[in-house]
Amino acid sequence: MDIIIPNIVFVVLIAILTGYLTFLTTKGGLTDKRFNNLWRKLTKRGKLVIFVLFIMLLLLVYQEYNNQKLSRKNQTEMTNERVQRDSLIADGIKRGIVKVIRDSIKSNVINNYSLGDPVLLIENIFLKNKNAKSGEYGLTFKSVDEGSTNFNILSYLLSGENGDYDLSKLNFFPKGLKLPKNAEWTMYFGSAESPIVDTIYIYLKGSYTKLDGSKLYKIDDVYFYNLSENRASILPNSKRDNIIRSIKKIPENKLVLKD
């Protein structure tokens, strides 16, 4: 492990050696003039002064090396923090994108109307009994922003799996039904004898009004339910048009539709 020594340690050691060096140079001779050889000319005190100076030089060199290690460590920590912060930001953006995609179904429908207008949409499609082996499903409508009534809507139900589908025409809205603002209405379809299917398309076509009947609204949407995801979503225009064309080409009792 690369150990980094606090800078105060070097300051204290150099201060102590400086004081000791001052003591050595003022309390006795450093050379003996009887000798001509430089090393023999130094007294023991002189040699000790040389040694102390050498130790101080080593401390100064190691102090610089220690400061460089500290600087590299700080730079690495700053880089790691920046990478971690960028990663958190990226994850947040991804989560936000996923949320926008999931919410776009409702927001796209709602944004097609002005504020104060009722927006009728399918809030959810679900298996009535998750543990059952029969295809009994629940379908929940919601009137967003304002209440709605006077429903004149035909519902075409296309259901099946592995590319084979049955078509039914249903009416999910009983006469006189009124949905207050943001209220939900749940209906059930299928039966105990019906098999569970992996794919359901529901085409809603017709009209409805505000609760006071003052304004008429059209609806012409195709919803998609996938068993594995267990949620409903509205189809984009390209796939929506294909489903509508397929429904119009076939009888309304029983059919087999190949993908």
N, C-alpha and C positions, 0 to 999 in steps of 0.2 A: 504493500500500500504506500502510495506517495504522500509522505507526511509534510504538511506545511506548518512552519513554526511562526508563531505570532511575532510581528516586527519588534515589539517591545523587548523581547528577549535579546535581540541583537543590540538594541540601544543600551540596555543595562550592562551587557558584557563588555561592550566597547568603552562605556563610561568607566567601568571598573579597571580595565586594562590601561586606559589613559591615565587614571589616577595613580596606578601602580608604576607606570612608566615615568611619570613625573617624579615620584618618590625615588626611583632608581637613579635618575639623571642628576638629582640634586644632593644625594647623600654619599657620594663617593666617586672616585675616578673610574673612567671607562676604558682607559688605555694605559699600557706600561711601556715607557719609552726605552726601556733597556733592550727590547726586542725589535728586530727589523721586519720579521714576518708579520703580515697583517693579522692573521688569525691569532698567532701567539702574542701579538702586541695588545690584543683585547684582554681586559681583565675578566674575571668571572662575572662581575657586574655588567661589563660591556657586552659579553656574550648573552647574558640574560636579557639585556635591552634588545639585542637583535632578535632573540627568540620571541619576546613579547610583541615586537613590531611584526614579525612573521605571522603570529597568531592573529593579530588585528587585521592583517591583510587577508588572511583566510576567512575571517568573519565577515569582512566587507564583501568579498567575492561571493560567499554563500548567501549573504543577505540579498544580493542582487538576483542570484539564482532563485532564491525563495520567493522574491517579489514577482518574478516572471511566472513561476508555477501558480502563485495566487491569482495573477492576472488571467492566465489560461483557464483556471478553474471557474473564475467569475464569468468569463466569456462563454464557457460551456454551459453553465447554469442558465445564463440569459438565453442562449440558443434553445436549450431544452424547454424553458418556460414559454418561449415564443412558439415553438412547435406544438406544445401542449395546448396553448391558447388558441392557435390556429385550428388545431384538431377539434377542439370544443366548439369553435365557431362553425366549422364545416359540418359537424354533426347536428348542430342546431338548425343550420340551413336545410340539411337533408330532411330532418323531422318536419320542418315547416313546409317543405315541398310536398312531402307525403300527405300532410294534413290538408294542404290546399287541394291536392288531387282528389282526396276522399270527399272534401266538402264542396267540390266544384259542381257536383250533380245538383245539389239544392241551390247553390248560389247562382248558377247559370239560369235555372228556372225562375228564381225569384227576381233576378235582375231584369228579366224580360217584362216585368210589370212595374208600374209606378208605385211609389209608397202609398199605402192606404188601400191598395187593391188586394183582394184575396188571391192567394196562389195555392192551387190544389196540387198536391204531389203525393207520391207513394213514399211513406216514411220507412216502411220495412216490410219484408216478406220473410216468413219463418215457418219452420215445421211446428205444427200444433203440439205434438208430443215428440220430444227429441229421442226418447227411448223406443218409440213405436217403429214398426216396420212398414207402416202404411203411409200413403202419400196424402195426409191431411195437412193443409197449409193455412196459415193466417196471413192476412193482407191488411196493413194499416195505412189509411189515408190521413193526411193532415191539411188543415186549412190555415196557411201561414199569413200573417199580417192582418187579415180581416176575416170575418165570418163569411160563409158561403152556403147557398141552397139552390133549389130548382135544378137539380142535377139531371141532365139529359145526356148521359154518357154510356156508350157501348164499350164493353171490355172484351177484347179478343185475347184468349189465353192459349198460348202455344207452349206445350210442355213435352218433355221426353228426355232421352239420353242416347248416347252413341250415334247421334245423327238422325234418329227416328222420333217424330213428333206427332202429337194429337192436337187438334184445334177445337176450341170451344168458344161460344159467344155467351158472355155472362153479363148480368146487371148487378153491380155491387152496391147500388144506391137505391134504397127503398123510397117510395113516393113520400114527399113531405119531409125528408131528412134535412135537418139544419145543423151545420157545424159552426159553432162559435169561433172566435179568433183563436188560432193556435190549438184548436181542439183536434182530437184524433177519433177516427172511426175504423173499427176493425171488423172485417168479414172473414169467413172461412170458406175454403173450397177444397175439392178432392173428397175422398171417402176412405173408410177403413179397408175397402177392397182395392183401392188404387195403389199401385206400386210407387215407391219413392223414386223421383227422377232427379237428374243432376242439373237440368237446365230448364228455366221457365222464362218465356217472354210474355209481357203483358202490354198490349196496345190499347191505349185509352183515346177514344175519339168522341167528341161531343162538345157540350157547353154547360155552363153554370152561371149563377148570378151572385151578386151581393145579397146579404140577408134581407135587405129592403127591396130587392128586385130592381134596383135603379140602373144596373149596368150588367151587360152580358159579356162573358169571357169564353174564349175557345180553348180547348185542350186537344192536343194531337201529339202525344208522347209515347215512346216505347221504352219500357223498363226491362231490365235483365236481372235474373236471379240465378246465382251459382251456388250449388249445394255445399261445395267445399269451403267457400268463403262465407256462406250463410248471411248474405246481405244483398240488398237491391241497389242497382245503379241504373242511371238513364243512359241509353245508347247514344253514341255520337251519330251525326247525320248520315254518314256513309253506311254504317251497319243498320241504322234505323230504317233507311229507305229500302234496303234489301229485305228486311223482315216484313215491312208493309206490302211490298210487291208480292212476296211469297204468300201472304195471307189472302190477298185479293185474287190470287190465281187458283185457289183451291176451294173445295166445298167447306161448309161450316160444320159438318158433322165429324167425320173421321178422315184423317189423311196421313200420308207418310211423306215427310219432307227430308230430302237428302241435302246435306251440307255441300 
